[in-house]
């Protein structure tokens, strides 16, 4: 994917991707001192509109992540929304997109610290590439790598450096012939996938690890909980989940901005249910896809249109 001529927001202005460069000694690159978001945009061909999903919620979380890292984003949530809409319009996207806001420590020097290091902020938008083959389901394994503990690195913040934890788990899983890893918390309870939240279904109840299990407080996770409670009317429980409950589950699925809702076919060579997408995951995915593509009036408030009442820059 050649992004060189695409438009990004960096250094307080719009510029080409090729002009937005960082030095080799940039603090965020060397020490992982940055935080980010992943935001999806869905192209509606019938309406000729690009809808950005839960945009404000993502920027609210980004501000929280920055605060935890003693960083300050130089724009309010409202300003970030407007900058993102302008960025997408300038790129004239007519396809699904993925948006990556990033705040990072920008000093080019040597020294591990947070105080007294200047910050920088960027937004990059690019065509979306599917994270998983959602139709096939995923073969998973419980990783030997534990989910980073909140006493080590804040689990509620999307911190760049913490994602080496995810990369190690995902790589181990793939090298061992699996598609994805399931990570346990430090005390041995189910946390999440390498970069997605988890749900299981047992006996008609939907369970998901509660935030004390070092999970990222996922925005897609929250949307799925809303859909399950409002539309499916099934019991929803947030609590600790034991590893053996994965083997006994009727359904398991991941949720995330990039992952959407993706079902699991097996855990540690043990088939989940009948090895196909279960009825709860199927119905939730149908509801979610309807909402994000603008076909569910009840959830139109989740979407922010790019081109409505906006002139595309020349």
C-alpha positions in Angstrom: 0.0 0.0 0.0 1.6 3.3 -1.1 0.6 6.1 1.2 3.2 8.6 0.2 0.9 11.0 -1.6 -2.0 10.6 0.8 -3.0 13.4 3.2 -2.3 13.2 6.9 -2.6 15.6 9.8 0.8 16.2 11.6 2.7 19.1 13.1 -0.6 21.0 13.4 -1.5 21.0 9.7 -2.4 18.8 6.8 0.5 17.5 4.7 1.4 14.4 2.6 2.3 11.2 4.4 5.8 11.4 2.7 6.5 14.8 4.4 5.4 13.6 7.9 8.6 11.9 9.1 10.2 11.2 12.5 13.8 11.0 13.5 15.6 7.8 14.4 16.0 8.9 18.0 12.4 9.9 18.5 11.4 9.1 22.1 8.1 7.3 21.1 9.9 5.1 18.7 12.7 4.1 21.0 10.7 3.7 24.3 7.2 3.1 23.2 5.9 6.3 24.8 2.8 6.9 22.8 -0.9 6.1 22.7 -3.2 5.6 19.8 -6.7 4.8 18.6 -8.1 2.7 15.8 -11.3 4.0 14.2 -13.3 2.4 11.4 -15.2 4.2 8.6 -17.8 2.4 6.6 -18.6 3.4 3.0 -22.3 3.4 2.1 -22.5 3.1 -1.7 -26.2 3.8 -1.9 -25.9 7.0 0.1 -22.5 7.9 -1.3 -21.4 8.5 2.3 -18.6 7.5 4.5 -19.7 7.0 8.1 -17.2 7.0 11.0 -18.1 4.7 13.8 -18.3 5.9 17.4 -15.9 8.7 16.6 -16.3 10.8 19.8 -16.0 7.7 22.0 -12.6 6.9 20.5 -11.3 10.4 21.0 -12.5 10.5 24.6 -10.6 7.3 25.2 -7.5 8.7 23.5 -7.6 11.7 25.9 -7.7 9.3 28.8 -4.7 7.3 27.4 -2.8 10.5 27.0 -3.5 11.7 30.5 -2.2 8.4 31.9 1.0 8.9 30.0 1.4 12.5 31.2 0.7 13.7 27.7 -1.6 16.4 26.4 -3.4 16.2 23.1 -3.5 19.8 21.7 -7.2 19.5 20.5 -10.5 19.0 22.2 -12.7 16.0 21.3 -14.9 18.3 19.1 -11.8 19.6 17.3 -10.5 16.0 16.8 -13.8 15.0 15.3 -13.7 18.0 12.8 -10.0 17.3 11.9 -10.8 13.7 11.2 -13.8 14.5 9.0 -11.7 17.0 7.1 -8.9 14.5 6.7 -11.2 11.9 5.2 -12.8 14.4 2.9 -9.3 15.6 1.7 -8.4 12.0 0.8 -11.7 11.6 -1.1 -12.3 8.1 0.3 -15.1 6.1 -1.3 -14.4 2.8 0.5 -14.1 1.5 4.0 -11.3 3.2 5.9 -9.1 2.8 9.0 -8.1 5.8 11.0 -5.1 5.9 13.3 -4.7 9.0 15.7 -1.4 8.8 17.5 0.0 10.9 20.3 3.7 10.3 21.1 6.7 11.7 22.9 8.6 13.5 20.1 12.0 14.5 21.6 15.0 13.1 19.8 17.2 12.3 22.7 18.2 9.4 25.0 16.5 9.0 28.4 13.6 7.0 29.8 11.1 9.4 31.3 7.8 11.0 30.7 8.1 14.5 32.4 9.7 17.2 30.4 9.4 15.5 27.0 7.4 17.3 24.3 4.5 15.6 22.7 3.4 15.3 19.0 0.1 14.4 17.5 -0.9 12.9 14.1 -3.9 11.4 12.4 -3.5 9.0 9.5 -6.3 7.5 7.4 -6.0 4.6 5.0 -8.1 2.1 3.1 -9.3 -0.7 5.5 -7.8 -4.1 5.1 -9.7 -7.0 6.9 -8.0 -8.1 10.1 -9.4 -11.6 10.0 -11.3 -13.8 7.6 -14.4 -13.5 9.6 -16.4 -16.1 7.6 -14.0 -18.9 8.4 -13.7 -18.5 12.2 -10.5 -18.8 14.2 -8.4 -21.6 15.6 -7.0 -20.3 18.9 -4.7 -21.3 21.7 -4.1 -20.1 25.2 -0.9 -18.2 25.1 2.1 -18.8 27.3 2.4 -15.0 27.4 0.3 -13.3 30.1 -1.7 -10.2 29.4 0.3 -7.2 30.7 -0.8 -6.3 34.2 -2.2 -2.9 35.1 0.5 -2.6 37.8 3.1 -2.9 35.0 1.6 -0.9 32.1 -1.9 0.6 32.2 -4.2 -1.9 30.6 -7.0 0.7 30.1 -4.7 2.8 27.8 -3.9 2.0 24.2 -0.1 2.4 24.8 2.2 1.8 21.8 4.9 0.1 23.8 2.5 -2.3 25.5 1.6 -3.9 22.2 4.8 -5.9 22.1 2.9 -8.1 24.6 0.2 -8.6 21.9 2.8 -9.2 19.2 4.6 -11.9 21.2 1.3 -13.8 21.9 0.0 -13.5 18.3 3.3 -14.6 16.8 3.6 -17.6 19.2 0.1 -18.7 18.2 0.7 -18.4 14.5 4.1 -20.2 14.6 2.3 -23.0 16.4 -0.3 -23.3 13.6 -3.1 -21.3 15.2 -4.8 -18.1 14.0 -5.0 -16.2 17.2 -4.0 -16.2 20.9 -6.1 -16.0 24.0 -4.2 -14.3 26.8 -4.7 -14.9 30.5 -4.4 -12.3 33.2 -1.6 -12.4 35.8 -3.8 -14.5 38.1 -4.7 -17.0 35.4 -8.1 -15.8 34.3 -9.2 -15.2 30.7 -8.3 -11.6 29.7 -8.6 -11.1 25.9 -7.2 -12.0 22.5 -3.9 -10.5 21.3 -5.8 -7.3 20.2 -9.5 -7.9 20.8 -11.9 -8.4 23.6 -13.6 -11.8 24.2 -17.0 -13.1 24.8 -18.3 -16.6 25.6 -21.8 -18.1 25.6 -22.8 -20.8 28.0 -26.3 -22.0 28.6 -27.9 -19.0 27.0 -25.9 -16.4 29.0 -23.3 -14.1 27.5 -20.1 -13.7 29.5 -17.1 -11.4 29.1 -14.1 -10.7 31.4 -14.7 -7.7 33.5 -12.3 -4.7 33.3 -10.3 -5.9 36.4 -8.9 -8.7 34.3 -6.5 -6.2 32.6 -8.6 -5.9 29.4 -8.8 -2.9 27.3 -12.2 -1.2 27.8 -13.1 -1.8 24.2 -15.5 0.5 22.4 -16.7 -2.3 20.1 -17.1 -4.4 23.3 -19.4 -1.8 24.7 -21.4 -1.6 21.5 -21.8 -5.4 21.5 -23.0 -5.3 25.2 -25.5 -2.7 24.2 -26.8 -4.8 21.3 -27.0 -7.9 23.4 -28.9 -6.2 26.2 -31.2 -4.1 24.0 -31.9 -6.4 21.0 -31.2 -10.0 22.1 -32.6 -9.6 25.6 -30.2 -12.3 26.9 -28.5 -12.3 30.3 -25.1 -10.5 30.1 -22.5 -11.0 32.8 -19.1 -9.4 33.3 -16.9 -11.5 35.6 -13.8 -13.5 35.9 -13.7 -16.4 33.4 -11.6 -19.6 34.1 -9.5 -21.2 31.3 -11.5 -24.4 31.5 -14.7 -22.4 30.8 -13.4 -21.8 27.3 -13.4 -25.6 26.7 -17.0 -25.8 27.9 -18.3 -22.8 26.0 -21.1 -23.1 23.5 -19.8 -20.1 21.6 -16.7 -17.9 21.7 -16.1 -14.7 19.7 -13.8 -11.7 19.6 -14.8 -8.1 19.2 -12.7 -5.1 18.2 -12.5 -2.1 15.9 -10.5 -4.0 13.3 -11.9 -7.5 14.2 -15.5 -6.5 14.2 -17.2 -9.7 15.6 -15.2 -12.8 14.7 -16.1 -16.3 16.0 -13.8 -19.0 17.3 -13.9 -22.5 16.0 -11.5 -24.1 18.5 -9.4 -23.5 21.6 -6.3 -25.6 22.2 -7.5 -28.2 19.6 -10.9 -28.4 21.4 -13.9 -27.6 19.1 -16.2 -24.9 20.2 -19.8 -25.9 19.9 -20.3 -27.5 16.4 -17.3 -25.6 15.0 -19.4 -23.1 13.2 -20.7 -19.6 14.1 -23.2 -19.9 16.9 -26.6 -18.3 16.9 -25.7 -15.5 19.4 -22.6 -14.5 17.5 -24.4 -14.7 14.2 -27.3 -12.5 15.4 -24.9 -10.0 17.1 -22.9 -9.7 13.9 -26.0 -9.1 11.8 -27.1 -6.4 14.2 -23.6 -4.8 14.4 -23.2 -4.9 10.6 -26.6 -3.3 10.2 -25.7 -0.6 12.7 -22.3 0.3 11.3 -23.5 0.4 7.7 -26.3 2.8 8.5 -29.2 0.4 8.1 -30.4 0.6 11.8 -32.1 3.9 12.5 -31.9 3.2 16.2 -28.1 3.3 16.1 -27.6 6.1 13.6 -26.2 8.1 16.5 -23.1 5.8 16.5 -22.2 7.2 13.0 -20.7 10.5 12.0 -21.0 11.2 8.2 -18.0 12.6 6.4 -19.5 14.2 3.3 -22.9 15.4 4.5 -22.9 19.2 4.3 -19.2 19.2 3.6 -17.4 20.5 0.5 -14.7 18.1 -0.7 -11.5 20.2 -1.0 -10.2 20.7 -4.5 
